[in-house]
């Protein structure tokens, strides 16, 4: 059982109506300013996790090359929360400076509840060297 405390027991409506996607301004001075970074949804996280697995099925590898740019493309938004990038933009984002991408990735990870352990868990069970995967140029 659980101890009853001061916390509210949530209803279905409480959960579905909650404004739970956090947003934070991140320094991207290399690009000339700041960007809004927003946590991703559960559905987006599933798509993100699926997108970093190369060769689904046999001999899977983790695609570390596109991982940061992919999460950044999902998390960078305008002031209203509208995404600035699409999956088509991942390759172009990969050509940008690693410094702001790393800052944005770190904030997106935190806002999305995506930890380093989650990335390691993705790699579990993959054959060969799971962190060696790369995307084709």
C-alpha positions as CSV (number, residue, x, y, z in Angstrom):
1,X,0.0,0.0,0.0
2,X,1.0,3.6,-0.1
3,X,0.9,6.3,2.6
4,X,-1.7,8.9,2.2
5,X,-0.1,12.3,2.2
6,X,-0.9,15.8,1.2
7,X,-0.7,15.1,-2.6
8,X,-3.8,15.1,-4.7
9,X,-5.0,11.9,-6.4
10,X,-5.2,12.8,-10.0
11,X,-8.2,12.0,-12.3
12,X,-8.0,11.0,-16.0
13,X,-9.1,14.6,-16.8
14,X,-6.4,16.1,-14.5
15,X,-3.7,14.1,-16.4
16,X,-4.9,14.7,-19.9
17,X,-5.4,18.5,-19.3
18,X,-2.1,19.0,-17.5
19,X,0.3,21.5,-19.2
20,X,3.3,19.1,-18.7
21,X,5.6,19.9,-21.7
22,X,8.3,22.1,-20.3
23,X,10.2,24.7,-22.4
24,X,13.4,26.5,-21.7
25,X,15.6,29.2,-23.4
26,X,19.0,27.9,-24.3
27,X,22.1,29.9,-25.3
28,X,23.1,29.3,-29.0
29,X,25.5,32.3,-29.3
30,X,27.4,30.5,-32.1
31,X,24.2,30.9,-34.2
32,X,23.7,34.5,-33.0
33,X,21.2,34.2,-30.2
34,X,19.1,31.8,-28.1
35,X,16.6,29.1,-29.0
36,X,13.6,27.6,-27.2
37,X,14.0,24.0,-26.3
38,X,10.9,22.0,-25.4
39,X,10.6,18.5,-23.9
40,X,9.3,15.9,-26.3
41,X,6.1,13.9,-25.9
42,X,5.9,10.1,-25.2
43,X,5.1,9.5,-28.9
44,X,8.0,11.6,-30.1
45,X,10.3,9.8,-27.6
46,X,9.2,6.4,-29.1
47,X,10.0,7.7,-32.6
48,X,13.3,9.1,-31.5
49,X,14.3,5.8,-29.9
50,X,13.3,3.9,-33.0
51,X,15.2,6.4,-35.2
52,X,18.5,5.8,-33.5
53,X,18.5,2.0,-34.2
54,X,20.2,1.1,-37.4
55,X,19.4,-2.2,-39.2
56,X,16.2,-3.1,-37.3
57,X,16.2,-6.9,-36.9
58,X,19.7,-8.5,-37.1
59,X,23.0,-6.9,-36.3
60,X,21.4,-3.7,-34.9
61,X,23.6,-0.8,-33.9
62,X,23.0,2.5,-32.2
63,X,23.2,5.5,-34.6
64,X,25.2,7.9,-32.5
65,X,25.9,10.1,-35.6
66,X,22.4,11.4,-35.9
67,X,21.2,11.0,-32.3
68,X,21.9,14.5,-31.1
69,X,20.7,16.3,-34.2
70,X,17.5,14.1,-34.2
71,X,16.6,15.0,-30.6
72,X,17.4,18.7,-31.3
73,X,15.2,18.7,-34.3
74,X,12.3,17.4,-32.1
75,X,13.0,19.8,-29.3
76,X,13.8,23.2,-30.9
77,X,10.6,25.3,-31.1
78,X,9.4,28.9,-31.5
79,X,7.9,30.9,-28.7
80,X,4.5,29.3,-29.2
81,X,6.0,25.8,-29.1
82,X,5.8,25.1,-32.8
83,X,8.7,23.0,-34.1
84,X,11.2,24.7,-36.2
85,X,12.6,21.6,-37.8
86,X,11.4,18.4,-39.5
87,X,13.1,15.0,-39.8
88,X,14.4,16.2,-43.2
89,X,16.5,18.9,-41.4
90,X,18.5,16.4,-39.3
91,X,21.4,16.1,-41.8
92,X,21.6,19.9,-42.0
93,X,21.6,20.2,-38.2
94,X,24.4,17.7,-38.1
95,X,26.5,20.1,-40.1
96,X,26.2,22.9,-37.5
97,X,28.5,23.5,-34.6
98,X,28.6,20.7,-32.0
99,X,28.7,23.1,-29.1
100,X,25.2,24.6,-29.3
101,X,23.9,21.2,-30.4
102,X,25.3,19.6,-27.2
103,X,23.8,22.3,-25.0
104,X,20.4,21.9,-26.7
105,X,20.6,18.1,-26.5
106,X,21.5,18.2,-22.8
107,X,18.5,20.5,-22.0
108,X,16.2,18.4,-24.3
109,X,17.3,15.3,-22.5
110,X,16.5,16.8,-19.1
111,X,13.1,18.3,-20.2
112,X,12.1,15.0,-21.8
113,X,13.2,12.7,-18.9
114,X,15.7,11.0,-21.2
115,X,18.8,10.0,-19.2
116,X,22.2,8.6,-20.2
117,X,21.0,5.3,-18.7
118,X,18.1,5.4,-21.2
119,X,20.6,5.6,-24.1
120,X,22.6,2.7,-22.6
121,X,19.4,0.7,-22.3
122,X,18.7,1.3,-26.0
123,X,22.1,-0.2,-26.7
124,X,21.5,-3.3,-24.6
125,X,21.0,-6.4,-26.7
126,X,22.4,-4.9,-29.8
127,X,25.0,-7.1,-31.6
128,X,28.6,-6.2,-32.2
129,X,29.7,-2.9,-30.8
130,X,26.3,-1.1,-30.3
131,X,27.8,2.4,-29.9
132,X,29.8,2.1,-33.1
133,X,26.9,2.7,-35.5
134,X,27.0,5.5,-38.0
135,X,24.8,6.9,-40.6
136,X,25.7,6.9,-44.2
137,X,26.9,10.2,-45.6
